[in-house]
Amino acid sequence: MDLVTQLLSDLVRIPSVNPMGRAGATRADGFFETDVTNYLETYLTAQGVTCHRVPVSPGRDNLFAYYEAPNPGKRLLFDAHQDTVPVEGMIVPPFGAHIEGGRLYGRGACDIKGGLAAMVLAFLRLVRERPKHSASVVLALTVDEEYTHMGSSAIAKLPPEGIDLAIVAEPTRFDLITTHKGAVRWKIESRGTACHSSTPDRGDNAIYRMSRVLHVLQRHAQELQGSTPDPILGAPSLSVGTIHGGVSPNVVPDECVIELDRRVIPGENPDHVPTLVTEALRLHLSAEDFDQLAFHVPWVRMPALRSSVSSSTLEILSQCVARQTGRNPLVSGVPFGTDAGPLGQIGIPCVVLGPGDIAQAHTKDEWIDLDQLRYAVDVYFDLACCLGAS
């Protein structure tokens, strides 16, 4: 088994599931990134690399390593996240790393432990060979990309000095992604008065109130679809993803809670998005209904990405990908968010680039093509060499 397949197999076998806000989640149950962080630190240290752990939240550390090129020049950030989405509903062993038909199966194989493994091995090759004209590289292995992006947000608050370009690993089939949507997620709660369901007129049904809220939100979502679109990403969007209310059929509910997902496009301020929704509800609901709503603080505020990558840099990256894979990559955008959002917000040029296809990410039989995985090591190594010489 080649090195990158072995490393990916090891990483998939180590659970690093993001609890996604789940109460009572523990490391013993496979949640959090700690065991993967420990493994990666040991792996890099065994190769003579000094690692630096930066706590982001209790038990969750970003892991950094540094390659200083022989000749001072450009400085790259290699970013890949350690966490995965949950495993419920998978039809393959989520931590089995089973290989069949040129694919490796398991949670995180595609998103993005494959890209992480390739970045680590490309980084180690730079350390070992020290190409004369290569760029220096900061390897940043982050936590919590799948939920609130705490890891990349922490880097954005205290970034490494002198970064000329961030390469963020995500499954793009080696297309060069320079723009993507951001996201804001928060809860709205409707309140009422509970009573016995045999005399519902004595209570105030919070679910009925929320139904009127949903009607306004659907109208607002339709208005967003008709708003001025981004030329690449299209229009912003709003979706209600969950709804919870009531305790029993024979009790008029006194509470109902929904969770919203609002996708933002470049030029929109994520901090302003909840206010726009609040004002739409204030305008179209009765005063009585509006006064019985509670608006929770967003737990996700992911900025959109519109990266300022030069055409010459994109040309170099395109040549590297084509040379290693035999395919000319597209320069495009995607609707999902990545670690590049917070990094781009502070002015670091970013390109999202990696092996695998987003169509396989988060799926019940998640897998990655092993040929793409092997190409990725050479792509990341080659671009560090070529960008350093540019």
C-alpha positions as CSV (number, residue, x, y, z in Angstrom):
1,M,0.0,0.0,0.0
2,D,1.4,3.4,-0.9
3,L,2.0,6.0,1.7
4,V,-0.9,8.3,1.1
5,T,-3.4,5.5,1.0
6,Q,-1.9,4.1,4.2
7,L,-2.1,7.5,5.9
8,L,-5.7,8.1,4.8
9,S,-6.6,4.6,6.0
10,D,-5.2,5.4,9.4
11,L,-7.1,8.7,9.6
12,V,-10.4,7.3,8.5
13,R,-10.1,4.6,11.2
14,I,-9.8,7.3,13.9
15,P,-13.2,8.9,14.5
16,S,-13.2,12.7,14.6
17,V,-16.9,13.3,14.3
18,N,-18.0,16.9,14.8
19,P,-20.8,16.8,17.4
20,M,-22.6,19.6,15.6
21,G,-23.8,21.1,18.9
22,R,-25.0,17.8,20.2
23,A,-25.3,17.8,24.0
24,G,-23.4,15.1,25.9
25,A,-21.0,14.3,23.1
26,T,-17.8,12.7,24.3
27,R,-14.4,11.8,22.9
28,A,-15.0,8.2,24.0
29,D,-18.0,8.0,21.7
30,G,-15.9,9.1,18.7
31,F,-16.7,12.8,18.9
32,F,-14.1,15.7,18.5
33,E,-10.8,15.8,16.8
34,T,-8.4,15.0,19.7
35,D,-7.4,11.5,18.6
36,V,-6.7,12.6,15.0
37,T,-4.7,15.6,16.3
38,N,-2.6,13.3,18.5
39,Y,-2.0,10.9,15.6
40,L,-1.0,13.7,13.2
41,E,1.3,15.3,15.8
42,T,3.1,12.0,16.4
43,Y,3.3,11.3,12.7
44,L,4.9,14.6,11.8
45,T,7.2,14.6,14.8
46,A,8.5,11.2,13.8
47,Q,9.6,12.8,10.5
48,G,11.6,15.4,12.4
49,V,8.9,18.1,12.1
50,T,8.2,20.4,15.1
51,C,4.5,20.9,15.6
52,H,2.6,23.6,17.4
53,R,-0.8,23.0,19.0
54,V,-3.2,26.0,19.5
55,P,-6.2,25.3,21.7
56,V,-9.5,26.5,20.0
57,S,-11.9,25.2,22.6
58,P,-11.5,22.6,25.4
59,G,-10.0,19.4,23.9
60,R,-10.0,20.8,20.3
61,D,-6.6,22.1,19.0
62,N,-5.5,23.4,15.6
63,L,-2.2,21.8,14.7
64,F,0.5,23.8,12.9
65,A,3.8,22.8,11.3
66,Y,6.3,24.9,9.3
67,Y,8.5,24.5,6.3
68,E,11.0,27.3,5.7
69,A,12.3,27.2,2.1
70,P,16.0,27.6,1.4
71,N,15.5,30.9,-0.2
72,P,13.2,33.5,1.3
73,G,10.2,34.1,-1.0
74,K,6.5,33.4,-1.1
75,R,4.8,31.9,1.9
76,L,1.8,29.5,1.5
77,L,-0.8,28.3,4.0
78,F,-1.9,24.7,3.5
79,D,-5.3,24.3,5.3
80,A,-7.2,21.1,5.9
81,H,-9.8,20.3,8.5
82,Q,-9.6,17.3,10.9
83,D,-13.3,16.9,11.6
84,T,-16.0,15.0,9.8
85,V,-19.8,15.1,9.8
86,P,-21.7,12.5,11.8
87,V,-22.1,8.9,10.7
88,E,-25.8,8.1,11.2
89,G,-27.4,6.4,8.2
90,M,-24.1,5.2,6.6
91,I,-24.3,1.8,4.8
92,V,-20.6,1.2,4.9
93,P,-18.5,0.9,8.1
94,P,-17.8,4.5,8.8
95,F,-14.3,3.9,10.2
96,G,-13.5,0.8,8.2
97,A,-11.3,2.4,5.5
98,H,-12.4,-0.5,3.2
99,I,-10.7,-0.4,-0.3
100,E,-12.5,-1.8,-3.3
101,G,-12.5,-1.0,-7.0
102,G,-9.9,1.8,-6.7
103,R,-11.9,3.6,-4.0
104,L,-11.4,4.0,-0.2
105,Y,-14.7,4.1,1.8
106,G,-15.4,5.7,5.1
107,R,-16.5,8.9,6.8
108,G,-14.1,11.7,5.9
109,A,-12.4,9.8,3.1
110,C,-13.6,12.4,0.7
111,D,-14.3,15.4,3.0
112,I,-11.5,15.9,3.7
113,K,-9.1,13.4,5.2
114,G,-8.0,12.5,1.7
115,G,-6.9,16.0,1.0
116,L,-5.4,16.3,4.5
117,A,-3.3,13.2,4.0
118,A,-2.1,14.4,0.6
119,M,-1.2,17.8,2.1
120,V,0.7,16.3,4.9
121,L,2.8,14.1,2.6
122,A,3.4,16.9,0.1
123,F,4.6,19.0,3.1
124,L,6.9,16.2,4.3
125,R,8.4,15.9,0.8
126,L,9.2,19.6,0.9
127,V,10.8,19.2,4.3
128,R,12.8,16.2,3.1
129,E,13.9,17.5,-0.4
130,R,14.0,21.3,0.3
131,P,13.6,22.3,-3.4
132,K,15.8,25.4,-4.1
133,H,13.0,27.7,-5.4
134,S,10.0,26.4,-3.4
135,A,7.7,28.5,-1.3
136,S,7.7,28.3,2.4
137,V,4.6,26.5,3.8
138,V,2.6,26.8,7.0
139,L,0.6,23.6,7.4
140,A,-2.6,24.3,9.4
141,L,-4.8,21.4,10.4
142,T,-8.0,22.8,11.8
143,V,-10.9,21.8,13.9
144,D,-14.7,22.4,13.7
145,E,-14.9,23.2,10.0
146,E,-18.2,21.2,9.6
147,Y,-20.2,23.2,12.2
148,T,-19.0,26.7,13.2
149,H,-15.5,27.1,11.6
150,M,-13.9,27.8,15.0
151,G,-10.6,26.6,13.7
152,S,-10.3,28.8,10.7
153,S,-11.8,31.7,12.5
154,A,-9.1,31.4,15.2
155,I,-6.5,31.5,12.5
156,A,-8.1,34.6,11.0
157,K,-7.9,36.3,14.4
158,L,-4.2,35.6,14.7
159,P,-2.9,34.7,11.3
160,P,0.7,33.5,10.5
161,E,2.8,36.4,9.2
162,G,3.4,37.0,5.5
163,I,1.0,34.5,3.9
164,D,0.8,35.2,0.2
165,L,-1.8,32.5,-0.7
166,A,-3.9,30.0,1.2
167,I,-4.6,26.6,-0.4
168,V,-7.7,25.1,1.3
169,A,-8.3,21.4,0.9
170,E,-11.8,20.5,-0.1
171,P,-13.1,17.9,-2.7
172,T,-13.2,20.0,-5.9
173,R,-11.9,17.4,-8.4
174,F,-8.9,19.8,-8.6
175,D,-10.9,22.6,-10.0
176,L,-9.7,26.0,-8.6
177,I,-12.4,27.5,-6.4
178,T,-12.0,31.2,-5.8
179,T,-15.5,32.2,-4.6
180,H,-18.2,30.5,-2.5
181,K,-21.2,31.4,-0.5
182,G,-21.2,31.9,3.2
183,A,-23.8,31.0,5.8
184,V,-25.6,32.3,8.8
185,R,-27.6,29.9,11.1
186,W,-29.8,30.8,14.0
187,K,-33.0,29.9,15.8
188,I,-36.3,31.6,16.1
189,E,-38.6,30.7,19.0
190,S,-42.4,31.3,19.2
191,R,-44.0,31.3,22.6
192,G,-47.6,30.6,23.6
193,T,-49.6,29.3,26.6
194,A,-50.1,25.6,27.3
195,C,-53.4,24.1,28.2
196,H,-55.4,20.9,27.8
197,S,-56.1,20.1,24.2
198,S,-59.8,19.5,25.0
199,T,-60.1,23.3,25.6
200,P,-57.6,24.8,23.1
201,D,-59.3,28.2,23.3
202,R,-57.9,28.6,26.8
203,G,-54.4,28.5,25.5
204,D,-52.2,30.1,22.8
205,N,-50.8,27.6,20.3
206,A,-47.1,28.3,19.7
207,I,-47.1,26.0,16.6
208,Y,-49.9,27.9,15.0
209,R,-48.0,31.1,15.6
210,M,-44.9,29.5,14.1
211,S,-46.9,28.5,11.0
212,R,-47.6,32.2,10.4
213,V,-43.9,32.9,10.8
214,L,-43.1,30.2,8.3
215,H,-45.4,31.7,5.8
216,V,-43.6,35.1,6.0
217,L,-40.2,33.3,5.8
218,Q,-41.2,31.4,2.7
219,R,-42.2,34.7,1.1
220,H,-38.9,36.3,2.1
221,A,-37.0,33.3,0.7
222,Q,-38.8,33.8,-2.6
223,E,-37.9,37.5,-2.6
224,L,-34.2,36.6,-2.1
225,Q,-34.4,34.3,-5.1
226,G,-35.5,37.3,-7.2
227,S,-32.8,39.6,-5.8
228,T,-29.7,40.7,-7.7
229,P,-27.6,37.6,-8.1
230,D,-23.8,37.1,-7.9
231,P,-22.6,36.5,-11.4
232,I,-21.0,33.2,-10.5
233,L,-22.9,32.0,-7.4
234,G,-26.4,33.2,-8.1
235,A,-28.8,34.6,-5.6
236,P,-28.7,34.4,-1.8
237,S,-31.1,31.9,-0.2
238,L,-33.0,31.1,2.9
239,S,-34.1,27.7,4.2
240,V,-35.8,26.5,7.4
241,G,-34.1,23.2,8.2
242,T,-35.6,22.0,11.5
243,I,-38.8,22.6,13.6
244,H,-39.5,21.4,17.1
245,G,-42.6,22.0,19.2
246,G,-44.9,20.6,21.7
247,V,-44.7,17.8,24.3
248,S,-47.8,15.7,23.6
249,P,-50.9,15.6,21.3
250,N,-53.2,16.4,24.2
251,V,-51.3,19.6,25.3
252,V,-51.5,22.9,23.4
253,P,-47.9,23.7,22.8
254,D,-46.3,26.8,24.5
255,E,-43.1,26.7,22.5
256,C,-42.0,26.0,18.9
257,V,-38.4,26.5,17.6
258,I,-37.1,26.6,14.1
259,E,-33.5,26.6,12.8
260,L,-32.7,28.8,9.7
261,D,-29.9,28.6,7.2
262,R,-29.3,31.7,5.2
263,R,-26.7,31.5,2.4
264,V,-24.9,34.8,1.8
265,I,-23.1,35.9,-1.4
266,P,-20.1,38.2,-1.7
267,G,-20.9,41.7,-0.7
268,E,-23.4,40.7,1.9
269,N,-22.6,41.2,5.6
270,P,-23.4,38.0,7.6
271,D,-24.0,40.1,10.7
272,H,-26.8,42.0,9.0
273,V,-28.7,38.9,7.7
274,P,-30.7,38.2,10.9
275,T,-31.8,41.8,11.1
276,L,-33.3,41.6,7.6
277,V,-35.3,38.5,8.6
278,T,-36.5,40.1,11.8
279,E,-37.7,43.2,9.9
280,A,-39.6,41.1,7.4
281,L,-41.4,39.4,10.3
282,R,-42.1,42.7,12.0
283,L,-43.6,44.0,8.8
284,H,-45.8,41.1,7.9
285,L,-46.9,39.7,11.3
286,S,-49.4,41.1,13.7
287,A,-47.9,42.9,16.7
288,E,-49.2,40.2,19.0
289,D,-47.4,37.5,17.0
290,F,-44.2,39.4,16.6
291,D,-44.0,40.2,20.4
292,Q,-44.2,36.5,21.2
293,L,-41.0,35.7,19.2
294,A,-37.5,35.2,20.5
295,F,-34.5,35.6,18.2
296,H,-31.5,33.6,19.2
297,V,-27.9,34.7,18.6
298,P,-26.5,33.0,15.4
299,W,-24.1,30.1,16.1
300,V,-22.7,30.3,12.5
301,R,-21.6,33.4,10.8
302,M,-19.5,32.2,7.8
303,P,-18.5,35.0,5.4
304,A,-18.7,34.4,1.7
305,L,-15.5,34.1,-0.3
306,R,-14.5,36.3,-3.2
307,S,-10.7,35.8,-3.4
308,S,-8.3,38.3,-4.9
309,V,-6.1,35.7,-6.6
310,S,-4.1,37.1,-9.5
311,S,-4.5,35.7,-13.0
312,S,-0.8,34.8,-13.1
313,T,-1.1,32.7,-9.9
314,L,-4.2,31.0,-11.2
315,E,-2.3,30.2,-14.4
316,I,0.5,28.6,-12.4
317,L,-2.0,26.6,-10.4
318,S,-3.8,25.5,-13.5
319,Q,-0.5,24.3,-15.1
320,C,0.4,22.3,-12.0
321,V,-3.0,20.5,-11.9
322,A,-2.9,19.8,-15.6
323,R,0.7,18.5,-15.4
324,Q,-0.1,16.1,-12.6
325,T,-3.6,15.0,-13.5
326,G,-3.8,15.4,-17.3
327,R,-6.9,17.6,-16.9
328,N,-7.2,21.3,-17.3
329,P,-9.1,22.6,-14.2
330,L,-12.0,25.0,-14.2
331,V,-11.8,28.3,-12.3
332,S,-15.2,28.6,-10.6
333,G,-17.3,28.9,-7.5
334,V,-19.3,26.6,-5.2
335,P,-22.4,27.1,-3.1
336,F,-21.0,25.6,0.1
337,G,-18.7,27.3,2.6
338,T,-15.1,26.4,3.6
339,D,-12.3,27.4,5.9
340,A,-11.4,29.9,3.2
341,G,-14.3,32.2,4.3
342,P,-12.7,33.6,7.4
343,L,-9.2,33.7,5.8
344,G,-10.5,35.6,2.8
345,Q,-12.3,38.0,5.0
346,I,-9.0,39.2,6.4
347,G,-7.5,39.7,3.0
348,I,-5.6,36.4,2.4
349,P,-5.9,35.3,-1.2
350,C,-7.4,31.8,-1.2
351,V,-7.9,29.0,-3.6
352,V,-10.0,25.9,-2.6
353,L,-8.4,22.9,-4.2
354,G,-8.4,19.2,-3.5
355,P,-9.0,15.6,-4.6
356,G,-12.5,14.0,-4.5
357,D,-15.9,15.1,-5.6
358,I,-18.3,17.0,-3.4
359,A,-21.0,14.7,-4.6
360,Q,-19.4,11.9,-2.4
361,A,-19.0,14.1,0.7
362,H,-21.3,13.5,3.6
363,T,-23.0,10.5,1.9
364,K,-24.1,7.2,3.3
365,D,-21.2,5.4,1.4
366,E,-18.6,8.2,1.3
367,W,-15.6,7.4,-0.8
368,I,-12.6,8.8,-2.6
369,D,-11.0,7.8,-5.8
370,L,-7.5,6.6,-5.0
371,D,-6.0,7.8,-8.2
372,Q,-7.1,11.3,-7.4
373,L,-5.7,10.9,-3.9
374,R,-2.3,10.0,-5.3
375,Y,-2.4,12.9,-7.8
376,A,-3.1,15.3,-4.9
377,V,0.3,14.7,-3.2
378,D,2.1,15.7,-6.4
379,V,-0.3,18.6,-7.1
380,Y,0.3,20.2,-3.7
381,F,4.1,19.6,-3.9
382,D,4.3,20.9,-7.4
383,L,2.3,24.1,-6.7
384,A,4.6,24.9,-3.7
385,C,7.6,24.5,-6.0
386,C,6.2,26.5,-8.8
387,L,4.7,29.4,-6.7
388,G,8.0,29.8,-4.9
389,A,9.8,30.2,-8.2
390,S,7.2,32.7,-9.6
